[in-house]
Amino acid sequence: MTTSKHRIPCPHCNQNLRIRKSQGLTPVYREAIVECRNDDCGFRGKARFELCNTLTPSDIPNPMVDLPFAPSLLHQAIKQAQRSS
């Protein structure tokens, strides 16, 4: 199993937060209970994770998921279409 290198720092002491529990509410949205790994800090909170844009379309798209393309991707596609016209 590969360990993720992405970390979310505690807003109070800057130690890494640990996800204690999470629940997927939609295919693109999750809520999680997080807690600080620093026992002296003791912070606990609720986090929300949302996928908001498509950067590269899926080769096996889920018909239930409709994520808009990132504005930069749309701008690039418009430029390419204008060049090929």
PyMOL commands that set and color helices and strands:
alter all, ss='L'
color gray80, all
select helices_A, chain A and resi 71-84
alter helices_A, ss='H'
color red, helices_A
select strands_A, chain A and resi 17-26+29-36+44-50
alter strands_A, ss='S'
color yellow, strands_A
deselect
rebuild
show_as cartoon
